[in-house]
Amino acid sequence: MTFTNLRDATREDWDRIDALDEARTDYAAAPLALLESLNGGDPAGYTLNPYDHSRQAATRALRAG
């Protein structure tokens, strides 16, 4: 796909997009999978890894309304 504006997409582009979308059926799982990918040790050596930091930030935001 080489288009930079949806108006310029060809039928072949849309067919490819449709095929890719069909392969990704669970959109709710994608953000959770990304979050899980952050779990584990932090290569920078911080005590709190990006996974735990994300959970803490989300929890604090939820509590703060």
PDB file with SEQRES, HELIX, SHEET and CRYST1 records, atoms N, CA, C and O in Angstrom:
SEQRES   1 A   65  MET THR PHE THR ASN LEU ARG ASP ALA THR ARG GLU ASP          
SEQRES   2 A   65  TRP ASP ARG ILE ASP ALA LEU ASP GLU ALA ARG THR ASP          
SEQRES   3 A   65  TYR ALA ALA ALA PRO LEU ALA LEU LEU GLU SER LEU ASN          
SEQRES   4 A   65  GLY GLY ASP PRO ALA GLY TYR THR LEU ASN PRO TYR ASP          
SEQRES   5 A   65  HIS SER ARG GLN ALA ALA THR ARG ALA LEU ARG ALA GLY          
HELIX    1 AA1 LEU A    6  ASP A    8  5                                   3    
HELIX    2 AA2 ARG A   11  ALA A   23  1                                  13    
HELIX    3 AA3 ALA A   29  SER A   37  1                                   9    
HELIX    4 AA4 PRO A   50  ALA A   64  1                                  15    
CRYST1    1.000    1.000    1.000  90.00  90.00  90.00 P 1           1          
ATOM      1  N   MET A   1       0.846  -1.168   0.000  1.00  0.00           N  
ATOM      2  CA  MET A   1       0.000   0.000   0.000  1.00  0.00           C  
ATOM      3  C   MET A   1       0.894   1.234   0.000  1.00  0.00           C  
ATOM      4  O   MET A   1       1.834   1.352   0.787  1.00  0.00           O  
ATOM      5  N   THR A   2       0.582   2.114  -0.875  1.00  0.00           N  
ATOM      6  CA  THR A   2       1.399   3.320  -0.987  1.00  0.00           C  
ATOM      7  C   THR A   2       0.583   4.595  -0.827  1.00  0.00           C  
ATOM      8  O   THR A   2       1.143   5.690  -0.880  1.00  0.00           O  
ATOM      9  N   PHE A   3      -0.702   4.482  -0.636  1.00  0.00           N  
ATOM     10  CA  PHE A   3      -1.523   5.679  -0.546  1.00  0.00           C  
ATOM     11  C   PHE A   3      -1.262   6.413   0.772  1.00  0.00           C  
ATOM     12  O   PHE A   3      -0.926   5.803   1.787  1.00  0.00           O  
ATOM     13  N   THR A   4      -1.425   7.736   0.728  1.00  0.00           N  
ATOM     14  CA  THR A   4      -1.271   8.543   1.938  1.00  0.00           C  
ATOM     15  C   THR A   4      -2.599   9.194   2.323  1.00  0.00           C  
ATOM     16  O   THR A   4      -2.689   9.874   3.345  1.00  0.00           O  
ATOM     17  N   ASN A   5      -3.606   8.987   1.517  1.00  0.00           N  
ATOM     18  CA  ASN A   5      -4.931   9.503   1.790  1.00  0.00           C  
ATOM     19  C   ASN A   5      -5.922   8.398   1.417  1.00  0.00           C  
ATOM     20  O   ASN A   5      -5.777   7.768   0.370  1.00  0.00           O  
ATOM     21  N   LEU A   6      -6.905   8.163   2.246  1.00  0.00           N  
ATOM     22  CA  LEU A   6      -7.866   7.086   1.972  1.00  0.00           C  
ATOM     23  C   LEU A   6      -8.561   7.249   0.623  1.00  0.00           C  
ATOM     24  O   LEU A   6      -8.954   6.265  -0.003  1.00  0.00           O  
ATOM     25  N   ARG A   7      -8.711   8.490   0.183  1.00  0.00           N  
ATOM     26  CA  ARG A   7      -9.340   8.718  -1.129  1.00  0.00           C  
ATOM     27  C   ARG A   7      -8.532   8.096  -2.266  1.00  0.00           C  
ATOM     28  O   ARG A   7      -9.073   7.777  -3.324  1.00  0.00           O  
ATOM     29  N   ASP A   8      -7.221   7.928  -2.031  1.00  0.00           N  
ATOM     30  CA  ASP A   8      -6.338   7.428  -3.073  1.00  0.00           C  
ATOM     31  C   ASP A   8      -6.158   5.913  -3.044  1.00  0.00           C  
ATOM     32  O   ASP A   8      -5.453   5.359  -3.888  1.00  0.00           O  
ATOM     33  N   ALA A   9      -6.784   5.238  -2.085  1.00  0.00           N  
ATOM     34  CA  ALA A   9      -6.643   3.780  -1.981  1.00  0.00           C  
ATOM     35  C   ALA A   9      -7.332   3.093  -3.157  1.00  0.00           C  
ATOM     36  O   ALA A   9      -8.421   3.489  -3.573  1.00  0.00           O  
ATOM     37  N   THR A  10      -6.689   2.075  -3.674  1.00  0.00           N  
ATOM     38  CA  THR A  10      -7.251   1.314  -4.791  1.00  0.00           C  
ATOM     39  C   THR A  10      -8.080   0.153  -4.254  1.00  0.00           C  
ATOM     40  O   THR A  10      -8.058  -0.131  -3.057  1.00  0.00           O  
ATOM     41  N   ARG A  11      -8.804  -0.510  -5.137  1.00  0.00           N  
ATOM     42  CA  ARG A  11      -9.576  -1.691  -4.747  1.00  0.00           C  
ATOM     43  C   ARG A  11      -8.641  -2.763  -4.190  1.00  0.00           C  
ATOM     44  O   ARG A  11      -8.985  -3.452  -3.230  1.00  0.00           O  
ATOM     45  N   GLU A  12      -7.468  -2.900  -4.788  1.00  0.00           N  
ATOM     46  CA  GLU A  12      -6.491  -3.870  -4.296  1.00  0.00           C  
ATOM     47  C   GLU A  12      -6.030  -3.522  -2.884  1.00  0.00           C  
ATOM     48  O   GLU A  12      -5.844  -4.412  -2.055  1.00  0.00           O  
ATOM     49  N   ASP A  13      -5.845  -2.227  -2.607  1.00  0.00           N  
ATOM     50  CA  ASP A  13      -5.481  -1.796  -1.258  1.00  0.00           C  
ATOM     51  C   ASP A  13      -6.558  -2.201  -0.257  1.00  0.00           C  
ATOM     52  O   ASP A  13      -6.257  -2.738   0.809  1.00  0.00           O  
ATOM     53  N   TRP A  14      -7.818  -1.939  -0.611  1.00  0.00           N  
ATOM     54  CA  TRP A  14      -8.921  -2.269   0.298  1.00  0.00           C  
ATOM     55  C   TRP A  14      -9.057  -3.771   0.488  1.00  0.00           C  
ATOM     56  O   TRP A  14      -9.378  -4.232   1.583  1.00  0.00           O  
ATOM     57  N   ASP A  15      -8.817  -4.531  -0.561  1.00  0.00           N  
ATOM     58  CA  ASP A  15      -8.852  -5.991  -0.422  1.00  0.00           C  
ATOM     59  C   ASP A  15      -7.783  -6.462   0.561  1.00  0.00           C  
ATOM     60  O   ASP A  15      -8.032  -7.338   1.389  1.00  0.00           O  
ATOM     61  N   ARG A  16      -6.605  -5.877   0.462  1.00  0.00           N  
ATOM     62  CA  ARG A  16      -5.519  -6.245   1.379  1.00  0.00           C  
ATOM     63  C   ARG A  16      -5.849  -5.828   2.815  1.00  0.00           C  
ATOM     64  O   ARG A  16      -5.613  -6.585   3.757  1.00  0.00           O  
ATOM     65  N   ILE A  17      -6.391  -4.630   2.974  1.00  0.00           N  
ATOM     66  CA  ILE A  17      -6.784  -4.153   4.304  1.00  0.00           C  
ATOM     67  C   ILE A  17      -7.845  -5.069   4.897  1.00  0.00           C  
ATOM     68  O   ILE A  17      -7.772  -5.429   6.071  1.00  0.00           O  
ATOM     69  N   ASP A  18      -8.834  -5.447   4.085  1.00  0.00           N  
ATOM     70  CA  ASP A  18      -9.879  -6.353   4.562  1.00  0.00           C  
ATOM     71  C   ASP A  18      -9.303  -7.685   5.014  1.00  0.00           C  
ATOM     72  O   ASP A  18      -9.711  -8.225   6.042  1.00  0.00           O  
ATOM     73  N   ALA A  19      -8.358  -8.214   4.252  1.00  0.00           N  
ATOM     74  CA  ALA A  19      -7.742  -9.498   4.614  1.00  0.00           C  
ATOM     75  C   ALA A  19      -6.970  -9.376   5.921  1.00  0.00           C  
ATOM     76  O   ALA A  19      -7.021 -10.277   6.758  1.00  0.00           O  
ATOM     77  N   LEU A  20      -6.259  -8.271   6.101  1.00  0.00           N  
ATOM     78  CA  LEU A  20      -5.520  -8.058   7.347  1.00  0.00           C  
ATOM     79  C   LEU A  20      -6.473  -7.902   8.527  1.00  0.00           C  
ATOM     80  O   LEU A  20      -6.206  -8.417   9.613  1.00  0.00           O  
ATOM     81  N   ASP A  21      -7.577  -7.197   8.321  1.00  0.00           N  
ATOM     82  CA  ASP A  21      -8.554  -7.015   9.394  1.00  0.00           C  
ATOM     83  C   ASP A  21      -9.195  -8.334   9.793  1.00  0.00           C  
ATOM     84  O   ASP A  21      -9.445  -8.568  10.976  1.00  0.00           O  
ATOM     85  N   GLU A  22      -9.459  -9.188   8.829  1.00  0.00           N  
ATOM     86  CA  GLU A  22     -10.052 -10.488   9.147  1.00  0.00           C  
ATOM     87  C   GLU A  22      -9.120 -11.336   9.996  1.00  0.00           C  
ATOM     88  O   GLU A  22      -9.572 -12.145  10.806  1.00  0.00           O  
ATOM     89  N   ALA A  23      -7.816 -11.150   9.809  1.00  0.00           N  
ATOM     90  CA  ALA A  23      -6.840 -11.919  10.579  1.00  0.00           C  
ATOM     91  C   ALA A  23      -6.763 -11.418  12.019  1.00  0.00           C  
ATOM     92  O   ALA A  23      -6.356 -12.162  12.912  1.00  0.00           O  
ATOM     93  N   ARG A  24      -7.143 -10.187  12.245  1.00  0.00           N  
ATOM     94  CA  ARG A  24      -7.133  -9.606  13.597  1.00  0.00           C  
ATOM     95  C   ARG A  24      -8.566  -9.482  14.089  1.00  0.00           C  
ATOM     96  O   ARG A  24      -9.185  -8.427  13.950  1.00  0.00           O  
ATOM     97  N   THR A  25      -9.084 -10.539  14.655  1.00  0.00           N  
ATOM     98  CA  THR A  25     -10.498 -10.535  15.024  1.00  0.00           C  
ATOM     99  C   THR A  25     -10.755 -10.016  16.426  1.00  0.00           C  
ATOM    100  O   THR A  25     -11.872  -9.591  16.718  1.00  0.00           O  
ATOM    101  N   ASP A  26      -9.772 -10.035  17.293  1.00  0.00           N  
ATOM    102  CA  ASP A  26     -10.000  -9.653  18.673  1.00  0.00           C  
ATOM    103  C   ASP A  26      -9.282  -8.348  18.996  1.00  0.00           C  
ATOM    104  O   ASP A  26      -8.164  -8.353  19.512  1.00  0.00           O  
ATOM    105  N   TYR A  27      -9.937  -7.232  18.684  1.00  0.00           N  
ATOM    106  CA  TYR A  27      -9.319  -5.930  18.900  1.00  0.00           C  
ATOM    107  C   TYR A  27      -9.155  -5.607  20.381  1.00  0.00           C  
ATOM    108  O   TYR A  27      -8.259  -4.845  20.744  1.00  0.00           O  
ATOM    109  N   ALA A  28      -9.990  -6.162  21.234  1.00  0.00           N  
ATOM    110  CA  ALA A  28      -9.865  -5.906  22.669  1.00  0.00           C  
ATOM    111  C   ALA A  28      -8.610  -6.554  23.232  1.00  0.00           C  
ATOM    112  O   ALA A  28      -8.044  -6.054  24.203  1.00  0.00           O  
ATOM    113  N   ALA A  29      -8.173  -7.639  22.653  1.00  0.00           N  
ATOM    114  CA  ALA A  29      -7.003  -8.350  23.160  1.00  0.00           C  
ATOM    115  C   ALA A  29      -5.696  -7.642  22.797  1.00  0.00           C  
ATOM    116  O   ALA A  29      -4.690  -7.832  23.480  1.00  0.00           O  
ATOM    117  N   ALA A  30      -5.690  -6.841  21.751  1.00  0.00           N  
ATOM    118  CA  ALA A  30      -4.454  -6.204  21.295  1.00  0.00           C  
ATOM    119  C   ALA A  30      -3.823  -5.292  22.344  1.00  0.00           C  
ATOM    120  O   ALA A  30      -2.626  -5.422  22.601  1.00  0.00           O  
ATOM    121  N   PRO A  31      -4.573  -4.372  22.965  1.00  0.00           N  
ATOM    122  CA  PRO A  31      -3.939  -3.538  23.994  1.00  0.00           C  
ATOM    123  C   PRO A  31      -3.457  -4.351  25.191  1.00  0.00           C  
ATOM    124  O   PRO A  31      -2.422  -4.042  25.780  1.00  0.00           O  
ATOM    125  N   LEU A  32      -4.209  -5.391  25.550  1.00  0.00           N  
ATOM    126  CA  LEU A  32      -3.788  -6.226  26.670  1.00  0.00           C  
ATOM    127  C   LEU A  32      -2.524  -7.007  26.328  1.00  0.00           C  
ATOM    128  O   LEU A  32      -1.656  -7.194  27.180  1.00  0.00           O  
ATOM    129  N   ALA A  33      -2.422  -7.458  25.094  1.00  0.00           N  
ATOM    130  CA  ALA A  33      -1.207  -8.162  24.666  1.00  0.00           C  
ATOM    131  C   ALA A  33      -0.013  -7.215  24.675  1.00  0.00           C  
ATOM    132  O   ALA A  33       1.095  -7.608  25.041  1.00  0.00           O  
ATOM    133  N   LEU A  34      -0.239  -5.975  24.276  1.00  0.00           N  
ATOM    134  CA  LEU A  34       0.841  -4.991  24.314  1.00  0.00           C  
ATOM    135  C   LEU A  34       1.282  -4.748  25.752  1.00  0.00           C  
ATOM    136  O   LEU A  34       2.477  -4.679  26.039  1.00  0.00           O  
ATOM    137  N   LEU A  35       0.318  -4.619  26.648  1.00  0.00           N  
ATOM    138  CA  LEU A  35       0.656  -4.430  28.057  1.00  0.00           C  
ATOM    139  C   LEU A  35       1.444  -5.625  28.593  1.00  0.00           C  
ATOM    140  O   LEU A  35       2.450  -5.449  29.281  1.00  0.00           O  
ATOM    141  N   GLU A  36       0.997  -6.819  28.282  1.00  0.00           N  
ATOM    142  CA  GLU A  36       1.699  -8.030  28.736  1.00  0.00           C  
ATOM    143  C   GLU A  36       3.122  -8.092  28.187  1.00  0.00           C  
ATOM    144  O   GLU A  36       4.020  -8.621  28.841  1.00  0.00           O  
ATOM    145  N   SER A  37       3.324  -7.550  26.987  1.00  0.00           N  
ATOM    146  CA  SER A  37       4.668  -7.588  26.394  1.00  0.00           C  
ATOM    147  C   SER A  37       5.659  -6.721  27.174  1.00  0.00           C  
ATOM    148  O   SER A  37       6.872  -6.876  27.030  1.00  0.00           O  
ATOM    149  N   LEU A  38       5.142  -5.812  27.995  1.00  0.00           N  
ATOM    150  CA  LEU A  38       5.997  -4.952  28.805  1.00  0.00           C  
ATOM    151  C   LEU A  38       6.425  -5.620  30.103  1.00  0.00           C  
ATOM    152  O   LEU A  38       7.293  -5.109  30.810  1.00  0.00           O  
ATOM    153  N   ASN A  39       5.821  -6.757  30.417  1.00  0.00           N  
ATOM    154  CA  ASN A  39       6.107  -7.438  31.677  1.00  0.00           C  
ATOM    155  C   ASN A  39       7.491  -8.073  31.639  1.00  0.00           C  
ATOM    156  O   ASN A  39       7.954  -8.524  30.591  1.00  0.00           O  
ATOM    157  N   GLY A  40       8.125  -8.099  32.770  1.00  0.00           N  
ATOM    158  CA  GLY A  40       9.463  -8.676  32.849  1.00  0.00           C  
ATOM    159  C   GLY A  40      10.456  -7.635  33.313  1.00  0.00           C  
ATOM    160  O   GLY A  40      10.083  -6.524  33.687  1.00  0.00           O  
ATOM    161  N   GLY A  41      11.680  -7.992  33.287  1.00  0.00           N  
ATOM    162  CA  GLY A  41      12.724  -7.075  33.736  1.00  0.00           C  
ATOM    163  C   GLY A  41      12.862  -5.878  32.832  1.00  0.00           C  
ATOM    164  O   GLY A  41      12.602  -5.958  31.632  1.00  0.00           O  
ATOM    165  N   ASP A  42      13.267  -4.777  33.407  1.00  0.00           N  
ATOM    166  CA  ASP A  42      13.478  -3.564  32.634  1.00  0.00           C  
ATOM    167  C   ASP A  42      14.939  -3.498  32.213  1.00  0.00           C  
ATOM    168  O   ASP A  42      15.822  -3.503  33.070  1.00  0.00           O  
ATOM    169  N   PRO A  43      15.216  -3.435  30.907  1.00  0.00           N  
ATOM    170  CA  PRO A  43      16.608  -3.415  30.454  1.00  0.00           C  
ATOM    171  C   PRO A  43      17.387  -2.204  30.951  1.00  0.00           C  
ATOM    172  O   PRO A  43      18.617  -2.233  30.986  1.00  0.00           O  
ATOM    173  N   ALA A  44      16.687  -1.144  31.334  1.00  0.00           N  
ATOM    174  CA  ALA A  44      17.378   0.039  31.840  1.00  0.00           C  
ATOM    175  C   ALA A  44      17.755  -0.117  33.309  1.00  0.00           C  
ATOM    176  O   ALA A  44      18.505   0.696  33.848  1.00  0.00           O  
ATOM    177  N   GLY A  45      17.240  -1.158  33.957  1.00  0.00           N  
ATOM    178  CA  GLY A  45      17.602  -1.421  35.339  1.00  0.00           C  
ATOM    179  C   GLY A  45      16.734  -0.746  36.380  1.00  0.00           C  
ATOM    180  O   GLY A  45      17.058  -0.790  37.567  1.00  0.00           O  
ATOM    181  N   TYR A  46      15.645  -0.125  35.971  1.00  0.00           N  
ATOM    182  CA  TYR A  46      14.752   0.502  36.946  1.00  0.00           C  
ATOM    183  C   TYR A  46      14.089  -0.557  37.807  1.00  0.00           C  
ATOM    184  O   TYR A  46      13.892  -1.691  37.370  1.00  0.00           O  
ATOM    185  N   THR A  47      13.745  -0.185  39.032  1.00  0.00           N  
ATOM    186  CA  THR A  47      13.090  -1.108  39.947  1.00  0.00           C  
ATOM    187  C   THR A  47      11.700  -1.469  39.454  1.00  0.00           C  
ATOM    188  O   THR A  47      11.263  -2.611  39.599  1.00  0.00           O  
ATOM    189  N   LEU A  48      11.009  -0.509  38.878  1.00  0.00           N  
ATOM    190  CA  LEU A  48       9.646  -0.702  38.389  1.00  0.00           C  
ATOM    191  C   LEU A  48       9.697  -0.859  36.870  1.00  0.00           C  
ATOM    192  O   LEU A  48      10.131   0.051  36.164  1.00  0.00           O  
ATOM    193  N   ASN A  49       9.251  -2.016  36.367  1.00  0.00           N  
ATOM    194  CA  ASN A  49       9.288  -2.222  34.922  1.00  0.00           C  
ATOM    195  C   ASN A  49       8.114  -1.507  34.250  1.00  0.00           C  
ATOM    196  O   ASN A  49       7.186  -1.085  34.940  1.00  0.00           O  
ATOM    197  N   PRO A  50       8.131  -1.362  32.927  1.00  0.00           N  
ATOM    198  CA  PRO A  50       7.071  -0.633  32.232  1.00  0.00           C  
ATOM    199  C   PRO A  50       5.674  -1.227  32.452  1.00  0.00           C  
ATOM    200  O   PRO A  50       4.691  -0.486  32.462  1.00  0.00           O  
ATOM    201  N   TYR A  51       5.573  -2.534  32.627  1.00  0.00           N  
ATOM    202  CA  TYR A  51       4.285  -3.184  32.876  1.00  0.00           C  
ATOM    203  C   TYR A  51       3.700  -2.696  34.201  1.00  0.00           C  
ATOM    204  O   TYR A  51       2.552  -2.256  34.254  1.00  0.00           O  
ATOM    205  N   ASP A  52       4.494  -2.777  35.266  1.00  0.00           N  
ATOM    206  CA  ASP A  52       4.004  -2.356  36.576  1.00  0.00           C  
ATOM    207  C   ASP A  52       3.742  -0.847  36.609  1.00  0.00           C  
ATOM    208  O   ASP A  52       2.791  -0.391  37.244  1.00  0.00           O  
ATOM    209  N   HIS A  53       4.586  -0.085  35.927  1.00  0.00           N  
ATOM    210  CA  HIS A  53       4.368   1.360  35.857  1.00  0.00           C  
ATOM    211  C   HIS A  53       3.024   1.661  35.179  1.00  0.00           C  
ATOM    212  O   HIS A  53       2.272   2.517  35.644  1.00  0.00           O  
ATOM    213  N   SER A  54       2.727   0.963  34.088  1.00  0.00           N  
ATOM    214  CA  SER A  54       1.468   1.171  33.371  1.00  0.00           C  
ATOM    215  C   SER A  54       0.277   0.830  34.249  1.00  0.00           C  
ATOM    216  O   SER A  54      -0.718   1.554  34.266  1.00  0.00           O  
ATOM    217  N   ARG A  55       0.381  -0.271  34.977  1.00  0.00           N  
ATOM    218  CA  ARG A  55      -0.710  -0.668  35.875  1.00  0.00           C  
ATOM    219  C   ARG A  55      -0.900   0.347  36.994  1.00  0.00           C  
ATOM    220  O   ARG A  55      -2.031   0.693  37.336  1.00  0.00           O  
ATOM    221  N   GLN A  56       0.193   0.819  37.560  1.00  0.00           N  
ATOM    222  CA  GLN A  56       0.090   1.821  38.629  1.00  0.00           C  
ATOM    223  C   GLN A  56      -0.554   3.108  38.111  1.00  0.00           C  
ATOM    224  O   GLN A  56      -1.435   3.676  38.756  1.00  0.00           O  
ATOM    225  N   ALA A  57      -0.107   3.554  36.954  1.00  0.00           N  
ATOM    226  CA  ALA A  57      -0.646   4.790  36.382  1.00  0.00           C  
ATOM    227  C   ALA A  57      -2.132   4.648  36.085  1.00  0.00           C  
ATOM    228  O   ALA A  57      -2.907   5.567  36.350  1.00  0.00           O  
ATOM    229  N   ALA A  58      -2.534   3.513  35.541  1.00  0.00           N  
ATOM    230  CA  ALA A  58      -3.945   3.286  35.231  1.00  0.00           C  
ATOM    231  C   ALA A  58      -4.785   3.231  36.508  1.00  0.00           C  
ATOM    232  O   ALA A  58      -5.881   3.790  36.561  1.00  0.00           O  
ATOM    233  N   THR A  59      -4.270   2.559  37.527  1.00  0.00           N  
ATOM    234  CA  THR A  59      -4.991   2.465  38.794  1.00  0.00           C  
ATOM    235  C   THR A  59      -5.165   3.838  39.420  1.00  0.00           C  
ATOM    236  O   THR A  59      -6.245   4.172  39.907  1.00  0.00           O  
ATOM    237  N   ARG A  60      -4.100   4.637  39.406  1.00  0.00           N  
ATOM    238  CA  ARG A  60      -4.195   5.991  39.980  1.00  0.00           C  
ATOM    239  C   ARG A  60      -5.154   6.867  39.191  1.00  0.00           C  
ATOM    240  O   ARG A  60      -5.895   7.661  39.772  1.00  0.00           O  
ATOM    241  N   ALA A  61      -5.143   6.728  37.879  1.00  0.00           N  
ATOM    242  CA  ALA A  61      -6.071   7.510  37.048  1.00  0.00           C  
ATOM    243  C   ALA A  61      -7.511   7.092  37.324  1.00  0.00           C  
ATOM    244  O   ALA A  61      -8.396   7.945  37.397  1.00  0.00           O  
ATOM    245  N   LEU A  62      -7.753   5.818  37.476  1.00  0.00           N  
ATOM    246  CA  LEU A  62      -9.096   5.322  37.766  1.00  0.00           C  
ATOM    247  C   LEU A  62      -9.577   5.855  39.124  1.00  0.00           C  
ATOM    248  O   LEU A  62     -10.710   6.318  39.249  1.00  0.00           O  
ATOM    249  N   ARG A  63      -8.715   5.784  40.126  1.00  0.00           N  
ATOM    250  CA  ARG A  63      -9.076   6.274  41.459  1.00  0.00           C  
ATOM    251  C   ARG A  63      -9.317   7.780  41.470  1.00  0.00           C  
ATOM    252  O   ARG A  63     -10.148   8.276  42.231  1.00  0.00           O  
ATOM    253  N   ALA A  64      -8.590   8.503  40.625  1.00  0.00           N  
ATOM    254  CA  ALA A  64      -8.736   9.953  40.578  1.00  0.00           C  
ATOM    255  C   ALA A  64      -9.951  10.385  39.769  1.00  0.00           C  
ATOM    256  O   ALA A  64     -10.318  11.560  39.749  1.00  0.00           O  
ATOM    257  N   GLY A  65     -10.570   9.410  39.101  1.00  0.00           N  
ATOM    258  CA  GLY A  65     -11.759   9.719  38.304  1.00  0.00           C  
ATOM    259  C   GLY A  65     -11.401  10.302  36.967  1.00  0.00           C  
ATOM    260  O   GLY A  65     -12.289  10.618  36.174  1.00  0.00           O  
TER     261      GLY A  65                                                      
END                                                                             
